Amino acid sequence: MRRREFIIVTSSVVTWPLIARAQQPERVRRIGVLMAHRDTDPEFQDYLVAFRQGLQKSGWFEGRNIQIETRWGALDDAAVREQSAKELLSINPDIILTQNTPPTASMLKQTRTVPVVFVVVADPVGSGFVNSLSQPGGNATGFTVMEPTTSGKWIELLKDVAPQTKRAAFLFNPRTAPFATYYLEPFKAAAATLGIEAFAATVDSKSDLETVFAAQAQNPNTGVVVMPDGFLNVYRTEIVSLAARYRLPAIYPWRFFTELGGLMSYGFDQRDSFRTAAIYIDRILKGEKPGDLPVQAPTRYELVINRKTAKALGLTLATSLVARADDLIE
């Protein structure tokens, strides 16, 4: 063989494996997602959009290097939640994202080995999801919903917007908010310092909502504090409508209540949690352990006031309160 031909053949043998390796597709990682709400709710569909955007910033794209499998509507039916958790585990996911406390509980009942990143969970230590916030220690970590002292802030804001308030009902569904005492006790303590009688107002179904609001309307100077509870999110339109019909001042944990006509809200944007969860998922997929990643709490809260609703309730907004608002809905 002539020297020139030998060099060409030898070069081909050396470079072919390199070309073959370069053309191999990226490994596809499977991400399971267990959502608390139904897929027909655009508010929560939007949260998954934020999650995907967060993944893309870290270089993860569906159809290229990740596959996302989602199950919806697993909030208030334990059997459905457990079945959904089993279905997600059957795809052999590399990692799982869960929304809300009940779905997270169902998922961790099924696995203590597959990494789980949770969002919008109230009390992960008390719920048994992690050993501590700073050192989760197991297969789960994530992002809490709000500190328990936030319930004291809600009652203070309710008093600010409706100074005549003497009674305050704390609305929640025990089935979908098993962590209720996490917020209820600080709520009662803060209310006592303001001279307000505070009490739990529990509901178990949609029909219970009107019963509770009608009962509160029988007592003058009563307000309502709506707890962060997936069940109440589902019936947010009905709750805002009942507060207006019975002329009860109410404060909510999420902006979407105020946008529907609720009086005021104080909380954070859940989209931020989904975007940040994508960062944790990226880190875990790249080798870090969930038990080593601290559970994080929201850092930015916003106060939103609906001026039109305040006017309809005959409330005069103090200048100082208006100045503190992050947004005013006219």
C-alpha positions as CSV (number, residue, x, y, z in Angstrom):
1,M,0.0,0.0,0.0
2,R,1.3,3.4,-1.0
3,R,2.0,5.8,1.9
4,R,-0.7,8.3,0.9
5,E,-3.4,5.6,0.9
6,F,-2.2,4.2,4.2
7,I,-2.6,7.7,5.9
8,I,-6.1,8.1,4.5
9,V,-7.2,4.6,5.7
10,T,-5.6,5.1,9.1
11,S,-7.2,8.5,9.6
12,S,-10.6,7.1,8.8
13,V,-10.2,4.3,11.4
14,V,-9.3,6.9,14.1
15,T,-11.9,9.5,13.3
16,W,-14.9,7.2,12.7
17,P,-15.5,6.3,16.4
18,L,-15.3,10.0,17.3
19,I,-17.9,10.9,14.7
20,A,-20.1,8.1,15.9
21,R,-19.9,9.2,19.5
22,A,-20.7,12.8,18.5
23,Q,-23.9,11.7,16.7
24,Q,-25.3,9.7,19.6
25,P,-28.4,11.3,21.0
26,E,-28.4,12.7,24.5
27,R,-29.7,10.5,27.3
28,V,-33.4,11.3,28.0
29,R,-34.2,11.8,31.7
30,R,-37.8,11.1,32.8
31,I,-39.5,13.7,35.1
32,G,-42.8,12.8,36.8
33,V,-45.2,15.6,37.9
34,L,-48.1,15.1,40.3
35,M,-50.3,18.2,40.3
36,A,-53.0,18.9,42.9
37,H,-55.5,20.5,40.5
38,R,-57.3,19.5,37.3
39,D,-55.7,20.1,33.9
40,T,-58.7,22.2,32.9
41,D,-57.7,24.9,35.3
42,P,-55.6,27.5,33.3
43,E,-54.1,29.0,36.4
44,F,-52.3,25.8,37.3
45,Q,-51.5,24.9,33.7
46,D,-49.6,28.2,33.7
47,Y,-47.5,27.0,36.6
48,L,-46.2,24.1,34.6
49,V,-45.3,26.6,31.8
50,A,-43.2,28.4,34.4
51,F,-41.6,25.0,35.4
52,R,-40.7,24.2,31.8
53,Q,-39.2,27.6,31.3
54,G,-37.1,27.1,34.4
55,L,-35.9,23.7,33.0
56,Q,-35.0,25.3,29.7
57,K,-32.8,27.9,31.4
58,S,-30.8,25.0,32.8
59,G,-30.6,23.3,29.4
60,W,-33.4,20.8,29.7
61,F,-35.7,20.5,26.7
62,E,-38.6,18.1,26.1
63,G,-38.1,15.9,23.1
64,R,-34.3,16.3,23.4
65,N,-33.0,15.4,26.9
66,I,-36.1,15.2,29.1
67,Q,-39.5,13.6,29.0
68,I,-42.2,15.0,31.3
69,E,-45.2,12.8,32.4
70,T,-47.9,14.6,34.3
71,R,-50.9,13.4,36.4
72,W,-53.6,16.0,37.4
73,G,-56.5,16.4,39.9
74,A,-55.0,14.4,42.7
75,L,-56.1,16.7,45.5
76,D,-59.0,15.4,47.6
77,D,-59.2,11.8,46.7
78,A,-56.6,9.6,48.4
79,A,-57.3,6.6,46.1
80,V,-56.8,8.7,42.9
81,R,-53.6,10.3,44.4
82,E,-52.1,6.9,45.2
83,Q,-53.0,5.5,41.8
84,S,-51.5,8.5,40.1
85,A,-48.3,8.1,42.2
86,K,-48.1,4.5,41.1
87,E,-48.6,5.3,37.5
88,L,-45.8,7.9,37.6
89,L,-43.4,5.5,39.3
90,S,-44.2,2.9,36.7
91,I,-42.4,5.0,34.0
92,N,-39.2,4.7,36.1
93,P,-38.7,8.4,36.5
94,D,-35.3,9.9,37.4
95,I,-37.1,12.5,39.6
96,I,-40.6,13.6,40.6
97,L,-42.2,17.1,41.1
98,T,-45.2,17.2,43.4
99,Q,-47.6,20.1,44.1
100,N,-49.3,20.6,47.5
101,T,-49.3,18.6,50.7
102,P,-51.7,15.7,49.9
103,P,-50.1,14.7,46.6
104,T,-46.6,14.9,48.2
105,A,-47.8,12.6,51.0
106,S,-49.2,10.1,48.5
107,M,-46.0,10.1,46.5
108,L,-43.7,9.6,49.5
109,K,-46.0,6.8,50.7
110,Q,-45.1,5.0,47.4
111,T,-41.4,5.7,47.3
112,R,-38.5,6.7,49.6
113,T,-35.9,6.2,46.9
114,V,-36.9,8.2,43.8
115,P,-35.9,11.8,44.3
116,V,-38.9,14.1,45.0
117,V,-39.0,17.9,44.8
118,F,-42.2,19.4,46.3
119,V,-43.7,22.9,45.9
120,V,-46.4,24.7,47.9
121,V,-46.1,22.4,50.9
122,A,-47.0,24.1,54.3
123,D,-45.2,22.0,56.9
124,P,-42.8,19.4,55.4
125,V,-41.3,18.6,58.8
126,G,-44.6,18.1,60.6
127,S,-45.9,16.1,57.6
128,G,-42.9,13.8,57.8
129,F,-41.6,14.6,54.4
130,V,-38.1,15.7,55.6
131,N,-36.1,15.5,58.8
132,S,-35.4,19.2,59.0
133,L,-35.6,22.2,56.7
134,S,-31.8,22.7,56.6
135,Q,-31.0,19.0,56.3
136,P,-33.9,17.1,54.7
137,G,-32.0,13.9,54.9
138,G,-34.1,11.6,52.7
139,N,-35.3,11.5,49.1
140,A,-37.3,14.7,49.2
141,T,-36.7,18.4,49.4
142,G,-38.4,21.5,48.0
143,F,-40.3,24.7,48.7
144,T,-42.7,25.6,51.4
145,V,-45.8,27.7,50.9
146,M,-45.6,30.4,53.7
147,E,-44.2,30.7,57.2
148,P,-46.9,30.0,59.9
149,T,-46.5,33.6,61.2
150,T,-48.0,34.8,57.9
151,S,-51.4,34.0,59.3
152,G,-50.7,36.7,61.9
153,K,-50.1,39.1,59.0
154,W,-53.4,38.2,57.4
155,I,-55.4,39.1,60.5
156,E,-53.5,42.3,60.9
157,L,-54.2,43.3,57.3
158,L,-57.9,42.3,57.7
159,K,-58.0,44.7,60.7
160,D,-56.3,47.4,58.7
161,V,-58.8,47.2,55.8
162,A,-61.8,46.7,58.1
163,P,-61.0,48.3,61.5
164,Q,-64.5,47.4,62.8
165,T,-63.6,43.7,62.7
166,K,-64.3,41.9,66.0
167,R,-64.5,38.3,64.8
168,A,-62.5,36.4,62.2
169,A,-63.2,33.0,60.7
170,F,-60.3,30.9,59.5
171,L,-61.6,29.0,56.5
172,F,-60.2,25.6,55.4
173,N,-61.0,22.0,54.5
174,P,-59.4,19.6,57.0
175,R,-59.1,16.8,54.4
176,T,-57.1,18.9,52.0
177,A,-55.3,21.0,54.6
178,P,-54.2,18.5,57.3
179,F,-51.6,21.0,58.3
180,A,-54.2,23.6,59.4
181,T,-53.0,24.0,63.0
182,Y,-49.6,25.1,61.5
183,Y,-51.4,28.4,60.6
184,L,-54.4,28.3,63.0
185,E,-52.4,28.7,66.3
186,P,-50.4,31.7,65.2
187,F,-53.6,33.1,63.7
188,K,-55.4,32.9,67.0
189,A,-52.4,34.3,68.9
190,A,-52.2,37.4,66.6
191,A,-55.9,37.9,66.7
192,A,-55.9,38.0,70.5
193,T,-53.4,40.8,70.5
194,L,-55.8,42.8,68.3
195,G,-58.8,42.1,70.4
196,I,-60.4,39.9,67.7
197,E,-62.2,36.6,68.4
198,A,-60.6,34.0,66.1
199,F,-62.0,30.6,65.3
200,A,-61.8,27.8,62.7
201,A,-64.5,27.6,60.0
202,T,-64.2,24.2,58.4
203,V,-65.8,23.0,55.2
204,D,-65.9,19.5,53.6
205,S,-67.7,20.2,50.4
206,K,-68.8,22.9,48.0
207,S,-72.2,23.1,49.6
208,D,-70.6,23.8,53.0
209,L,-69.2,27.1,51.7
210,E,-72.5,28.9,51.6
211,T,-73.5,27.5,55.0
212,V,-70.3,28.9,56.6
213,F,-70.6,32.3,54.9
214,A,-74.3,32.7,55.8
215,A,-73.5,31.8,59.4
216,Q,-70.7,34.4,59.7
217,A,-73.0,37.1,58.2
218,Q,-75.4,36.7,61.1
219,N,-72.7,38.3,63.4
220,P,-71.8,41.9,62.8
221,N,-68.2,43.0,62.3
222,T,-67.0,39.5,61.1
223,G,-64.3,38.9,58.6
224,V,-62.9,35.9,56.8
225,V,-59.3,34.7,56.4
226,V,-59.0,32.1,53.6
227,M,-56.1,29.7,54.3
228,P,-53.8,28.4,51.5
229,D,-55.7,25.2,50.8
230,G,-56.1,23.5,47.4
231,F,-59.8,22.8,48.0
232,L,-60.4,26.6,48.4
233,N,-58.4,27.3,45.2
234,V,-60.8,25.0,43.3
235,Y,-63.8,26.9,44.5
236,R,-62.2,30.4,44.4
237,T,-65.0,31.9,42.2
238,E,-67.7,30.7,44.6
239,I,-65.8,31.9,47.7
240,V,-65.3,35.4,46.3
241,S,-68.9,35.5,45.2
242,L,-70.2,34.5,48.6
243,A,-68.0,37.0,50.4
244,A,-69.5,39.7,48.2
245,R,-73.1,38.5,48.6
246,Y,-72.9,38.4,52.4
247,R,-70.8,41.5,52.5
248,L,-68.0,40.0,54.5
249,P,-64.5,41.5,54.2
250,A,-62.0,38.7,53.4
251,I,-58.3,38.3,52.8
252,Y,-56.8,35.6,50.6
253,P,-53.4,33.9,50.2
254,W,-53.2,34.2,46.4
255,R,-53.5,37.0,43.9
256,F,-56.0,35.1,41.7
257,F,-58.7,35.5,44.4
258,T,-58.3,39.3,44.3
259,E,-58.3,39.3,40.5
260,L,-61.7,37.6,40.6
261,G,-63.0,40.3,42.9
262,G,-61.7,39.4,46.3
263,L,-61.0,42.3,48.6
264,M,-57.3,41.7,49.2
265,S,-54.6,39.1,49.1
266,Y,-51.2,38.7,50.7
267,G,-48.9,35.9,49.4
268,F,-46.3,35.0,46.8
269,D,-46.5,34.0,43.2
270,Q,-46.5,30.3,42.9
271,R,-44.9,30.4,39.5
272,D,-41.7,31.4,41.3
273,S,-41.7,28.2,43.2
274,F,-42.1,26.1,40.1
275,R,-39.3,28.0,38.3
276,T,-37.0,27.5,41.3
277,A,-38.0,23.9,41.6
278,A,-36.5,23.5,38.1
279,I,-33.2,24.6,39.5
280,Y,-33.3,21.9,42.2
281,I,-34.3,19.3,39.7
282,D,-31.4,20.3,37.5
283,R,-29.0,20.0,40.4
284,I,-30.3,16.5,41.4
285,L,-30.2,15.2,37.8
286,K,-26.6,16.3,37.7
287,G,-25.7,14.3,40.8
288,E,-26.6,16.2,44.0
289,K,-28.8,14.4,46.6
290,P,-32.2,15.9,47.6
291,G,-31.4,15.2,51.2
292,D,-28.5,17.7,51.0
293,L,-30.5,20.5,49.5
294,P,-32.3,22.7,52.1
295,V,-36.0,23.3,52.0
296,Q,-36.6,26.9,51.0
297,A,-39.3,29.4,51.9
298,P,-40.7,32.2,49.7
299,T,-38.7,35.4,50.0
300,R,-41.0,37.9,48.1
301,Y,-44.6,38.6,49.1
302,E,-47.1,40.9,47.5
303,L,-50.1,42.8,48.9
304,V,-52.9,43.2,46.3
305,I,-56.0,45.3,47.0
306,N,-59.2,45.4,45.0
307,R,-60.4,49.0,45.3
308,K,-63.7,48.3,43.6
309,T,-64.5,45.6,46.1
310,A,-63.5,47.8,49.0
311,K,-65.9,50.5,47.8
312,A,-68.7,48.0,47.3
313,L,-68.3,46.9,50.9
314,G,-68.3,50.5,52.1
315,L,-64.7,50.4,53.3
316,T,-62.4,53.4,53.2
317,L,-58.9,52.4,52.4
318,A,-56.3,54.1,54.7
319,T,-53.6,56.1,52.8
320,S,-51.0,54.1,54.7
321,L,-52.5,50.8,53.5
322,V,-52.7,51.9,49.9
323,A,-49.1,53.0,50.1
324,R,-48.0,49.5,51.2
325,A,-49.9,47.7,48.4
326,D,-47.8,46.2,45.6
327,D,-50.8,46.4,43.3
328,L,-54.2,48.1,43.3
329,I,-57.0,46.6,41.2
330,E,-59.4,49.4,40.2
